[in-house]
Amino acid sequence: MPGTLYMIPVPLAAGAMHTLAPEVAERSRGLKHFFVENVREARRFLKMADRDIDIDALSFSETNRNAELDIRQLKTWLQQGFDVGVLSDAGCPGIADPGAELAAAAHSIGAKVCSLTGPSSILLALMASGLNGQSFAFNGYLPVKEPERSKKIKSLELHSGKENQTQIFIETPYRNNAILQDLLRHCQAKTRLCVAVNITAPDQYIRTRTIAEWAKDSPGLPKQPAIFLFLA
């Protein structure tokens, strides 16, 4: 029987281990093979989960954008009967990161895939936004360049108004202020926009206002992980 692939959530804010279910640390301690976005960050998380863990006895394969996914290695580990963990830098793997490809590969060889309980910035932001939680769509990252970027914003807003559907997306932290200004330029005045920054951290910022209200008082956003949501 092949091993099991565990999708392991990581705190959104540094050190916020209280946001994870106890099972996460317990399961992580028993694993020896991991696919991770960043080995250094993964080592730090695993050490917080278990101070006595032997880091040097663990095997890591990176999944970041600069490294090609080693699907063959994953299948080998699983087929050898090893359980394997997948770690994002923050939040839940498989959502807007390469973890989805690893889960698909595990399914292709009949291995079990198990998601452990932890924080999702998408759902936490939606919960606090006051926007429609009955119908919503996560769109990942918007195009970086124009005119594709503005076209995408307008298209999402049109769909949001037509379907009464909350549109959710993320951005690289250093582009937070740029995307906010793009939203103010291209969205209708009555569209409600929620900006959620550094969720679960002591200094988290979650605010929902109309585009017109944001335009009157547009704060400088920090270069920290953010989620943007709007409802036309």
For each residue, the residues with C-beta under 8 A, 3 or more apart:
1: 81
2: 78 79 81 106 109 110 111 112
3: 77 78 79 80 81 82 83 84 111
4: 78 83 84 111 112 113 114
5: 74 78 83 84 85 86 102 103 106 111 112 113 114
6: 27 31 83 84 85 86 114 116
7: 86 92 93 94 99 103 113 114 115 116
8: 24 27 28 85 86 87 93 116 118
9: 20 24 88 91 92 93 116 117 118 119 120
10: 41 45 87 88 89 90 91 118
11: 14 15 16 17 19 20 45 90 118 119 200
12: 16 19 90 91 119 121 124 198 199 200 201 225
13: 16 19 198 199 200 201 202 204
14: 11 201
15: 11 48
16: 11 12 13 19 119 200 201
17: 11 20 25 48 49
18:
19: 11 12 13 16 118 119 200
20: 9 11 17 24 25 117 118 119
21: 24 116 117 118
22: 25 26
23: 26 27 116 117
24: 8 9 20 21 27 28 49 116 117 118
25: 17 20 22 28 29 49 50
26: 22 23 29 30
27: 6 8 23 24 30 31 85 116
28: 8 24 25 31 46 49 50 85
29: 25 26 49 50 53
30: 26 27 83
31: 6 27 28 34 58 83 84 85
32: 57 58 59 82
33: 58 59 77 82 83 84 85
34: 31 42 58 59 60 61 84 85 86 87
35: 60 61 62 63 69 74 84 85 86 87 99 102
36: 39 41 42 60 61 62 63 86 87
37: 41 42 62 63 64 87 88 89 97
38: 41 42 62 64 89
39: 36 42 43 60 62
40: 43 44
41: 10 36 37 38 44 45 87 89
42: 34 36 37 38 39 45 46 60 87
43: 39 40 46 47 55
44: 40 41 47 48
45: 10 11 41 42 48 49 87
46: 28 42 43 49 50 53 55 58
47: 43 44 50 51 53 55
48: 15 17 44 45 51
49: 17 24 25 28 29 45 46 53
50: 25 28 29 46 47 53
51: 47 48
52:
53: 29 46 47 49 50 58
54: 57 58
55: 43 46 47 58
56:
57: 32 54
58: 31 32 33 34 46 53 54 55
59: 32 33 34 77
60: 34 35 36 39 42
61: 34 35 36 70 73 74
62: 35 36 37 38 39 66 67
63: 35 36 37 67 69 86 97 98 99 102
64: 37 38 67
65:
66: 62
67: 62 63 64
68:
69: 35 63 74 98 101 102
70: 61 73 74
71: 74 75 101 102 105
72: 75 76
73: 61 70 76 77
74: 5 35 61 69 70 71 77 78 84 102 105 106
75: 71 72 78 79 105 109
76: 72 73 79 80
77: 3 33 59 73 74 80 82 84
78: 2 3 4 5 74 75 81 82 84 106 109 111
79: 2 3 75 76 109
80: 3 76 77
81: 1 2 3 78
82: 3 32 33 77 78
83: 3 4 5 6 30 31 33
84: 3 4 5 6 31 33 34 35 74 77 78 106
85: 5 6 8 27 28 31 33 34 35
86: 5 6 7 8 34 35 36 63 93 94 99 102 103
87: 8 10 34 35 36 37 41 42 45 93
88: 9 10 37 91 92 93 95 97 99
89: 10 37 38 41
90: 10 11 12 121 225
91: 9 10 12 88 95 118 119 120 121
92: 7 9 88 95 115 118 119 120
93: 7 8 9 86 87 88 97 99 102
94: 7 86 97 99 100 102 103 115
95: 88 91 92 99 100 120 122 138
96: 138 140 141 170
97: 37 63 88 93 94 100
98: 63 69 101 102
99: 7 35 63 86 88 93 94 95 102 103
100: 94 95 97 103 104
101: 69 71 98 104 105
102: 5 35 63 69 71 74 86 93 94 98 99 105 106
103: 5 7 86 94 99 100 106 107 113
104: 100 101 107 108
105: 71 74 75 101 102 108 109
106: 2 5 74 78 84 102 103 109 111 112 113
107: 103 104 110 111 113
108: 104 105
109: 2 75 78 79 105 106
110: 2 107
111: 2 3 4 5 78 106 107
112: 2 4 5 106
113: 4 5 7 103 106 107
114: 4 5 6 7
115: 7 92 94
116: 6 7 8 9 21 23 24 27
117: 9 20 21 23 24
118: 8 9 10 11 19 20 21 24 91 92
119: 9 11 12 16 19 20 91 92 124 199 200
120: 9 91 92 95 123 124
121: 12 90 91 124 125 170 196 199 225 227
122: 95 125 126 138 168 227
123: 120 126 127
124: 12 119 120 121 127 128 196 199 200
125: 121 122 128 129 168 194 196 199 206 227 229
126: 122 123 129 131 133 136 166 168 229
127: 123 124 133
128: 124 125 194 196 206
129: 125 126 166 194 196 206 208 229
130: 192 194 208
131: 126 136 166 192 194 208 229 230 231
132: 135 136 164 165 166 231
133: 126 127 136 166
134:
135: 132 163 164 165 166
136: 126 131 132 133 165 166 167 168 229
137: 165 166 167 168
138: 95 96 122 168 169
139: 142 156 167 168 169
140: 96 169 170
141: 96 144 169 170 171 172
142: 139 149 152 153 169 171 179
143: 148 149 152
144: 141 149 175
145: 148 149
146: 149 150
147: 150 151
148: 143 145 151 152
149: 142 143 144 145 146 152 153 182
150: 146 147 153 154 182 185 186
151: 147 148 154 155
152: 142 143 148 149 155 156
153: 142 149 150 156 157 182 183 186 187
154: 150 151 157 158 186
155: 151 152 158 159
156: 139 152 153 159 160 167 169 230
157: 153 154 160 161 167 186 187 188 191 230 232
158: 154 155 161 162 232
159: 155 156 162 163 165 167
160: 156 157 163 164 165 166 167 191 230 231 232
161: 157 158 164 191 232
162: 158 159
163: 135 159 160
164: 132 135 160 161 231
165: 132 135 136 137 159 160 231
166: 126 129 131 132 133 135 136 137 160 229 230 231
167: 136 137 139 156 157 159 160 229 230 231
168: 122 125 126 136 137 138 139 227 228 229
169: 138 139 140 141 142 156 227 228
170: 96 121 140 141 225 226 227 228
171: 141 142 175 176 179 226 228
172: 141 175
173: 176 222 223 224 225 226
174: 223
175: 144 171 172 178 179
176: 171 173 179 180 197 221 222 223 224 226
177: 180 181 220 221
178: 175 181 182
179: 142 171 175 176 182 183 228
180: 176 177 183 184 195 214 218 221 228
181: 177 178 184 185 218
182: 149 150 153 178 179 185 186
183: 153 179 180 186 187 193 211 214 228 230
184: 180 181 187 211 214 215 218
185: 150 181 182
186: 150 153 154 157 182 183
187: 153 157 183 184 191 193 211 230 232
188: 157 191 211 232
189: 210 211 212 215
190: 210 211 212 232
191: 157 160 161 187 188 210 211 230 231 232
192: 130 131 208 209 210 211 230 231
193: 183 187 208 209 210 211 214 228 229 230
194: 125 128 129 130 131 206 207 208 227 228 229 230
195: 180 205 206 207 221 226 227 228
196: 121 124 125 128 129 199 204 205 206 226 227 228 229
197: 176 204 205 206 221 222 224 225 226
198: 12 13 201 203 204 205 222 224 225 226
199: 12 13 119 121 124 125 196 204 206 225 227
200: 11 12 13 16 19 119 124 204
201: 12 13 14 16 198 204 224
202: 13
203: 198
204: 13 196 197 198 199 200 201
205: 195 196 197 198
206: 125 128 129 194 195 196 197 199
207: 194 195
208: 129 130 131 192 193 194 229
209: 192 193 213 214
210: 189 190 191 192 193 213 214
211: 183 184 187 188 189 190 191 192 193 214 215
212: 189 190 215 216
213: 209 210 216 217
214: 180 183 184 193 209 210 211 217 218
215: 184 189 211 212 218
216: 212 213
217: 213 214
218: 180 181 184 214 215
219:
220: 177
221: 176 177 180 195 197 224 226
222: 173 176 197 198
223: 173 174 176
224: 173 176 197 198 201 221
225: 12 90 121 170 173 197 198 199
226: 170 171 173 176 195 196 197 198 221
227: 121 122 125 168 169 170 194 195 196 199
228: 168 169 170 171 179 180 183 193 194 195 196
229: 125 126 129 131 136 166 167 168 193 194 196 208
230: 131 156 157 160 166 167 183 187 191 192 193 194
231: 131 132 160 164 165 166 167 191 192
232: 157 158 160 161 187 188 190 191
